[in-house]
Amino acid sequence: MIDGGHSAADITIFEAESVPGGLCRSKTVDGFTYDVSGGHILYSKDKPAMQWMKDRAGGDAAFVEKDRHTRIRFGQRWVNYPFENGLGDLPPEANFDCLSGYVRAWHERSKSQSTAPAEFGKWVRWRFGDGIAEHFMDPYNKKVWKRELDFLTSDWVAGRVPDAPVDDVLRSAVGIRTEGYTHQSKFYYPKNGGFQAITDGIAAGLSVDMRLGTPVGEIQKKGTTWNINGESFDFVVSTLSLTYMPDLVAEMPREVAEACRKLEYNGIVCVMLALDRAQHPDLSWIYLPHASQGPANRITYMSNYSPNMAPTGKSSFLCEVTVAGGKPFPGRALEKELIDGLANAGLIRRDEVLFDDREQIGQAYVVFDHAYADRRKIALDWFEAQGLVQLGRFGRFEYDNSDQCVIKSRELAQRLLKKSRVGA
Ligand SMILES: Cc1cc2nc3c(=O)[nH]c(=O)nc-3n(C[C@H](O)[C@H](O)[C@H](O)COP(=O)(O)OP(=O)(O)OC[C@H]3O[C@@H](n4cnc5c(N)ncnc54)[C@H](O)[C@@H]3O)c2cc1C
């Protein structure tokens, strides 16, 4: 009995796929395991939430604790991350361009007391200067977002990119090591089974009516109750993407349906390269800003996350390639372009690749364009007024990691239990 006369068995979960886990799923092929929507790590500022997630999957002993080591690949060099803390790793000309641009931008901001531009592309130059924009921020962000950078708002970076003190940037440019943001300096990863071990553990602990392979095809309000696929429920929480809802929810007003449909997002293709190589440098993941490095924007050293991610004596890379929302996924030529790019960047030899494996994810990143906030508000206000609760990364169109989804789900559960206790 959970409360208010309801038991957990009264809860039904509809899951379209044959396994739970969503974006947190992992896959094992011939002994190589990878996270299907890009390398996932467990980290949260909310320690109890993180512990809760670990405990669902066997507790501390079932996890590897790792130091986060990330780099940017620049030509044949490794550059410290964040880029402005790694200028001393650049070739001298690029270092000069970046430093001079950074100081000019800093001086200009201080002199004019200008406010941050709303367009992301302009914001990059206002904040970092022309050198860093040209050598890193512009090419990297174009690879990730697949749009002109001014199409995006600068709001989404507010609070995510701390302002590096100018002295730190000067120090780094002359070769004195400085650290950028360190909030993820340690992270956790399941010893076995990839990140999905966490969602598997959560699912295994539920005593609810879990219907796998059962897509929701229809959501209809009937007085104070809801019909899902023709079955009646008192209350509905949806983690389905807002963009799917106009096709599922009966009688949605036109402007709400339009707001949902026009929300922008990116998909992702993840290609795992199984490598005949015993080990990699001690890196977690790397950023590949340049076109000559191939189409991937990020490579995760999956086999560094846990020794069980690849067979003994072998290792793996996970290549992430974003796709503008709704556009077709690239064909088989992609794998060749990826391997050529990585070989060109000096990261692999072609003859090391044992095989590749690919997964395609329709919605991976929320894209923060200038109409995002208004569209999202129209959609969420309407769902709230209907009493249909939206939750999750695409359920609320937020840049939430799995820990945030857990935190928000637990808060919602507490609110619902309290409400049922007072009989409201
Ligand atoms: C590239 C990338 C890297 C990330 N890195 C990290 C990281 O390092 N650490 C971290 O904690 N998080 C990370 N995340 C975020 C994490 O994956 C998400 O926050 C989390 O998985 C979102 O969970 P969710 O339940 O909101 O949505 P989802 O995982 O998208 O789940 C939605 C579920 O709904 C199901 N569904 C869809 N349509 C229907 C339907 N019609 N009927 C029934 N079911 C349906 C889907 O099959 C899916 O299982 C990353 C995400 C991406 C894309």
The ligand as a Tripos MOL2 file, in Angstrom:
@<TRIPOS>MOLECULE
LIG
   53    58     1     0     0
SMALL
NO_CHARGES

@<TRIPOS>ATOM
      1 C1         24.6320   12.5230  -25.5040 C.3       1 LIG1
      2 C2         24.0260   12.4230  -24.1240 C.ar      1 LIG1
      3 C3         24.8760   12.3320  -23.0240 C.ar      1 LIG1
      4 C4         24.3430   12.2580  -21.7450 C.ar      1 LIG1
      5 N1         25.2010   12.1250  -20.6980 N.ar      1 LIG1
      6 C5         24.6980   11.9440  -19.4590 C.ar      1 LIG1
      7 C6         25.5650   11.6980  -18.3670 C.ar      1 LIG1
      8 O1         26.7900   11.6470  -18.5360 O.2       1 LIG1
      9 N2         25.0280   11.4970  -17.1360 N.ar      1 LIG1
     10 C7         23.6720   11.5300  -16.9360 C.ar      1 LIG1
     11 O2         23.2420   11.3490  -15.8090 O.2       1 LIG1
     12 N3         22.8220   11.7900  -17.9500 N.ar      1 LIG1
     13 C8         23.2970   11.9920  -19.2050 C.ar      1 LIG1
     14 N4         22.4420   12.2210  -20.2550 N.ar      1 LIG1
     15 C9         21.0210   12.4700  -19.9800 C.3       1 LIG1
     16 C10        20.1760   11.2370  -19.7010 C.3       1 LIG1
     17 O3         20.2830   10.3090  -20.7610 O.3       1 LIG1
     18 C11        18.7230   11.7240  -19.5880 C.3       1 LIG1
     19 O4         18.6410   12.7460  -18.6520 O.3       1 LIG1
     20 C12        17.7500   10.6810  -19.1290 C.3       1 LIG1
     21 O5         17.9410    9.4740  -19.7790 O.3       1 LIG1
     22 C13        16.3620   11.1950  -19.4190 C.3       1 LIG1
     23 O6         15.4240   10.2960  -18.9060 O.3       1 LIG1
     24 P1         13.8880   10.4620  -19.2490 P.3       1 LIG1
     25 O7         13.1770    9.3960  -18.5160 O.co2     1 LIG1
     26 O8         13.4590   11.8620  -19.1010 O.co2     1 LIG1
     27 O9         13.7690   10.2150  -20.8360 O.3       1 LIG1
     28 P2         14.1670    9.0230  -21.7560 P.3       1 LIG1
     29 O10        15.3810    8.3420  -21.2920 O.co2     1 LIG1
     30 O11        14.1740    9.6060  -23.1410 O.co2     1 LIG1
     31 O12        12.9590    8.0170  -21.6120 O.3       1 LIG1
     32 C14        11.7450    8.1790  -22.2740 C.3       1 LIG1
     33 C15        11.1440    6.7990  -22.4420 C.3       1 LIG1
     34 O13         9.8890    6.9180  -23.1060 O.3       1 LIG1
     35 C16         9.7720    5.8300  -23.9940 C.3       1 LIG1
     36 N5          8.7450    6.1850  -25.0100 N.ar      1 LIG1
     37 C17         8.8490    7.0260  -26.0510 C.ar      1 LIG1
     38 N6          7.6820    7.0880  -26.7220 N.ar      1 LIG1
     39 C18         6.8250    6.2800  -26.0860 C.ar      1 LIG1
     40 C19         5.4450    5.9400  -26.2670 C.ar      1 LIG1
     41 N7          4.6990    6.4630  -27.2630 N.pl3     1 LIG1
     42 N8          4.8770    5.0760  -25.3990 N.ar      1 LIG1
     43 C20         5.5850    4.5470  -24.3540 C.ar      1 LIG1
     44 N9          6.8850    4.8280  -24.1440 N.ar      1 LIG1
     45 C21         7.4880    5.6900  -24.9930 C.ar      1 LIG1
     46 C22        11.1530    5.6630  -24.5560 C.3       1 LIG1
     47 O14        11.3160    4.3720  -25.1230 O.3       1 LIG1
     48 C23        12.0000    5.8830  -23.3160 C.3       1 LIG1
     49 O15        12.2440    4.6820  -22.6290 O.3       1 LIG1
     50 C24        22.9360   12.2930  -21.5530 C.ar      1 LIG1
     51 C25        22.0910   12.3520  -22.6560 C.ar      1 LIG1
     52 C26        22.6160   12.4180  -23.9340 C.ar      1 LIG1
     53 C27        21.6910   12.4670  -25.1060 C.3       1 LIG1
@<TRIPOS>BOND
     1     1     2 1
     2     2     3 ar
     3     2    52 ar
     4     3     4 ar
     5     4     5 ar
     6     4    50 ar
     7     5     6 ar
     8     6     7 ar
     9     6    13 1
    10     7     8 2
    11     7     9 ar
    12     9    10 ar
    13    10    11 2
    14    10    12 ar
    15    12    13 ar
    16    13    14 ar
    17    14    15 1
    18    14    50 ar
    19    15    16 1
    20    16    17 1
    21    16    18 1
    22    18    19 1
    23    18    20 1
    24    20    21 1
    25    20    22 1
    26    22    23 1
    27    23    24 1
    28    24    25 2
    29    24    26 1
    30    24    27 1
    31    27    28 1
    32    28    29 2
    33    28    30 1
    34    28    31 1
    35    31    32 1
    36    32    33 1
    37    33    34 1
    38    33    48 1
    39    34    35 1
    40    35    36 1
    41    35    46 1
    42    36    37 ar
    43    36    45 ar
    44    37    38 ar
    45    38    39 ar
    46    39    40 ar
    47    39    45 ar
    48    40    41 1
    49    40    42 ar
    50    42    43 ar
    51    43    44 ar
    52    44    45 ar
    53    46    47 1
    54    46    48 1
    55    48    49 1
    56    50    51 ar
    57    51    52 ar
    58    52    53 1
@<TRIPOS>SUBSTRUCTURE
     1 LIG1         1 GROUP 0 **** ****
